[in-house]
Amino acid sequence: MKKFIEKVFGIEKLKQEKEALQEARDKAVAETVRAQETSELSKLNEKDRATRKKEPWVGVLNTHVNKDNVRNGFFELDWNEYFVLKLRQEGYGADGDKDEEIVDRWFRELCANVVVDGDYGGPINTGVIDINEVKRKNQ
C-alpha cells in the first residue's frame, strides 16, 4: 500500500531524483578533492611529491669531478625516508645503521654492478666516502 501511495503522489520519483542528485554531488566532491590533490602535488618538487605519496625516492643532486684528476669525484645524493625503508627491506641496513650508511652501501653496490655489467674489468678501488649531512631549511 505504501509503495502504491508513493507512486500515485510522485514520492517514488522524488526519492529516485534525490538519490541521483546525492550520487552526482558525491561524484563532484570526489572529483574536486582529486583535483585539489593533483594541484597541490604539482606544486611540490619531485622528492616532496614522492614523500607525500609515501613512495621511495632517490636522486643525484650534483656530480663533482676533481679538475686535477678526472678519475676522482663524487655524487651528491638525496633521498627520502621511504627509500631508506625500501633499502632496509631489501637487506641493505640493520638496526642502528644510519641512513647515510645504508644509502652508501646501496650506492657502492650499484656502482660495482655498473662496472661489472659494463665489462670494464680490472680491480675496483672505490676510495673513501666522505658523508656530509645536509639539513633542509624547512625540516
N, C-alpha and C positions, 0 to 999 in steps of 0.2 A: 504494500500500500504506500509506504514511504517513497519508494522509487517512482511509483506512478504519480504521486503528488509533485515530486521534484521535476519529473518530466513535463507535466502539464504546466507548471508555473515557470519553467525555464531554469530552474535552480541547477539541474544537472549540467546544462550547458554553461552556466556561470561558473560552476565548480571546475569544469574542464578548462575554461578560459583562464581561471585563476591559476590552475596548475601549470598551464602553458606559459603564463606570464612569470611565474616563480622560476620555472626552468630557464627561461630566457634571461631573467635577472641573474640567476646563479652563474650562467654561462658568461654573461657580460662581466660580472665581478671577477670570475676566474681569469678571463682574458685581460682585464685591467691589471690584476696582480702580476700576471706573467709579463705584461708589457713594462710594468714598473721595475720588475726584477731584471729584465733584459736591459733596460735603460741604465739602471744602477751598475750592472756588470760591465756595460760598455765604457763606463767612465773610469773603471779600475785598470791598473796595469796588469800584465799577464800573471804575475805572481799572486797579486791580491785576488784576482779573478779565480784562479785555481784554488787558493786557500778558502775563499768564500764558498766554493763548490765542494770543499773538502777533498780535493784531488792532489796527488803528488805533483810537485813542480821543481825543476832544477834548470838553471840557466847559466850561461857563460856571460859574465858582466864585461870582462875585458881579457885580452891576451897581451902579455908582456914578453918582449924578446930583448935579450941583452944585446945592445948595439955593438959591443966589442966581441961577442962570441954568440952567433946566432943559434948555436946548439943549446944555449941555456935560456930559460924563460919560465914563465908560469901562467896558469889560467886563474882568473879571479871568478869564483863560482858563488852563486847564491841559490838558496833552496828554501822550501817551506817545511813545516813540521810533518806534513803528510808524506813528503818524500823520505824523510828520515824514518818515519814509521814503516814505510814500504821497505826500505833497506833493512831495517831490523827484522821484519817478517821474512826477508829473503836470506837472512843469516849473516849480514854484514856487521852486526853490532851485538853486544852483550850488555847486561845491566851494568850501569856505572860508566859506560863509554860516553864520551862527549859526542855531540852531534858532528862536530868537525872531524873527529877521528873516524866516525862511521862513513861520512861522505868521502873522506880521503881514501879509505880502504876501497870503497867502490870505484872511485876515480882512478886509482892506481891499477885496479884490475881491468877497468875499461880501456885504459891506455895500453896496457900489456896485450890485451886482446886485439886491439887495433894493429899493433906491431906484428903479432903472430898471424892475424888474418891477412895483413898486407904482405906477408912473406918477406919482411925486411931482413930477417935473420940477425945473427950476431948477438953479443951479450947486451943486456939491458941494464944501464946504470941510471936509475931514476933520481939519484941525488938526494937532497934534503928538502923536505917540505916545511915551509915556514907558514904557520897558520896565524892569521890576524883576524880577530872578530870585528865585524863592522856593525855598529849599533845604528838602527834606523831612528830617525828623529821622532816619528810618531808611534814608537813602541813603548 
